Amino acid sequence: MLRLRLTEVVLDFILVILCCYIANILKFDGKIPSESESVYIRTLPYIIAIYLTSLFWFGIYRENWRLSSIVQFVQIWKAIAVSSIASYALTHIMFVLMRPSNFKPSLSVYIISSILILVGVALSRLSLQFFTSIFKEKYSNEQLVRRVCIYGANERGEFILAELYRDRHSDFQMLCFVDNLPSNIQRIHKGYNVYAVADIPYAGEAIEILFFTGDLTEDVTANLRARGYRCCEVKLLLD
């Protein structure tokens, strides 16, 4: 998990540099004026610091993108919007207020760069999680990762899944949700299939069924164990 976070920071670092440069190229039709190029080079370290700090502040480096939702993308948008405004304000202060001259920073450059960075950050997160999932699936048959199903296609099950992704020492492959409510069965929940206990398609394989204390009856637990599944109780600690 730590390596994944470091990869995200490096990707964002590169994205900010490229997107700011491309924004200048698009604004000036491929011929950046020498004065604008000089301002870009001199302000770039500050702009990078602003963007990375804002992304951290809005929790982008703490998100589990396998559980991506519109709320997480709104957080990215907020971080990018704040960064763009702060970057424009900083450039205006440095080259207009503190050093009066004929130069005026182009607002359109910051708007274009913010759009490019927004798209780049969102796509990079989805791509990282896609390739991470492919890697785990590739090596799961060699027993390098835990293969788990979670009982409960609800908030409690989501909590277990979020905790697994949050634990940087946890190396696992999520397979599906298991539930006994007819309204939850045979649908997609958080990107995973939901099966009834009798329909789990992994009989005879080394699979762990994770569940909260009290969610499974003794009959259901016995049924799962009879099918070769290992039932692992998760205790919810309320401080």
N, C-alpha and C positions, 0 to 999 in steps of 0.2 A: 504493500500500500504506500509506503514512503517513497519507493522508486516511482510509483505512478504519479504521486503529487509533484515530485521533482521534475518529471517529464512534462507535466502540465505547465509548470512555471517556465521551463525552457521553451516550450512551444509558444507560450504567451509572449515571452521576451522576443522571439523571432517574429511573431505575428505583428507586434506593435511596430517594429522597425520596418518590415515590408509594407504594411498597410499605410503607414504614414508617408513612405516614399511613393507608393503607387498613387496615393491621393494627390500628391504634388504633381506627379506625371499627368494624371487625368485633368487636373485643374489648369495646367499650363500647356496642354496639348503636346507633351513630350519634351518641351524645352523649358526647364526650370530656370528662372532668372537667378543670376549669381547671388543677389541679396537674399532671395527666398531660400536658396540652397544653403547659404551660410547660416541663416536663422534655423533651418531644419537641423543642421548638424550640431549647432550650439545648444538647442533646446531638447534634442532627442534624449539625452540621459535623464533629464527631469521628467519628460513625458513618459518614458518607460517606467520610472519609479512611481509616478502617479497612477498609471494603469495597473501595475502589479499590486500596489497598496490598496487600491479601490477594489480589485477583484478579491483580495484577501479579506478586506473589511466586510464585504457583502457575502462572505462565506462560500465563494465559488470553489476554493481549494478544500472545502470540507464536505462537498456534496458527493452523494453516491449516484453517479450518472446512469447506472443500470436501472435506477428507480426514477428516471428523469420525468418531469412533469412541467406543465406550463408555468408553475410557480418558480421553478428553478431557472427557466429561461427569462422570466421577468426579472429575477435577481441579476442575471447577466446584463440585461438591458439597463437596469438602474446603475450598475457599476460602470458600464461603458459611457452612459450619459453623464454621470458625475465626472468621470475622467476627462471626457471631451471638453466639458465646460471649464474644468480646472486648468486643463492644458491651454485652452484659448486665453483664459484670464492671465495665466502666468506669462505667456508670450506677449500679451498686450502690456503687462506691467514692465517686463524686461526691455522691450524694444520701442515702446511708445511713451510710457510715463517716465521711466527712469532715464531713457536716452532718446529725447525728442528728435524725431527725424521724419522724413517723408514716407517711411515704411509703415504699412498697416497690415497686420496679419489677416489672411483671407479666411473668413468664417466657413466658406464652402469646403476648404481643405480639411477642417476639423470635422465637419459633418460627414464628408465622404470617408475619411479615415475611421470614424466611429462606426459607420455602417459596415465597412469591410472587417473591422476588428470584431464586431458583434457576430457577423456570420462566421468568421474564422474561429472564434472561441467556441461557439456552439457546435460547429462541425467537428472541431478537434476533440471535444469531449465525447461526442457520439462515436467518432472513429476509434478513439482509445478504448472505449468500453466494448465496441464490436470486436476488435482484435484481441482484447483480453478474454472475452467469452470464447472466441475461436481457439485460443491457446489452451484454455482450461478444458474445453471439450476434446481437443486433440489428445491431451495427456491423461484424461480422466480414466481411460481404460487401463492405464499402467499403474493405477492406484496412487498417483502422485497428489491427488486432491480428494477431499471428502466429498461424497456424492450425497446430497441431502434433499429431502422433501419437507415441507412445513405444513403442519396441521393447522387449518384455520385460514380461509380466504377472507380475512377481515383485518381490522386494525391490529389485533394481537399478532397475527401472522406477519403482517407488514413490519411490526416492531422487531420480531426475531430476524427477519431478512435484513433490515437496516442495521441491526447490531452486528450481523455477520460481516457486512460490507465495511462497517466502521472499525472492526477489529483488524488491525494491520497484520496480526499474526495468524489470522484465519485463512486457510487455503482450502477453498471449497468450490463445488459446482452445484448451483441450485437447479433442481430438475422440475419440480412442480409443486403446486399446493394440493393439499388433501382436505376434504370437508365432507360433512354428513348432511348438510342442508341442501335440499333439492334445488333451491333458488341459486345456489353458488356453484353447483356441479355443471360440468361441460361448458365452461366459459373461460375466458382469458382474464386473469387477474394480475396486474403489474407485469404483463408480458409473459406470464406462465400459464400453462393449462391447469385447470382445477379438476381433480378426479375424486370419485367416491372411493371409500376404502377398498371395496371389492374390485375396483377397476384400475388400480395403480399398475402401470405396465412394466414394472421392474422386478417382478417376482423372481426370487432366487439370486438376485444381485446384492452386492454389499452396499445397501442403502440405509441411511439414517433418517428416521422420522422425528423431527423436532416439534415439541409441543409445550405449551405453558401448563404449569401445575393445575390440575383440575379440569383441563379441557378434554381429556380422553377418559372414557369409562374403562373399567377393567375388561369388559367384553371386547371393546374395540382394540384395546392394547393386546389382548390375547390373540385376537384375529390377525393383527399386524405381525406379531411375533411368529405366529404359525406359518405365515407366508415368507418368513425369512428376513423380515425387516427389524432393524435395531431401533427401539424407541428411546429417545433421549429427552428427558424432562428438563425444561428450562424454567428456573424460578425467577419470578418478577419481584425484585426488591424495591419496596417503596420506603424511601427515607423520609 
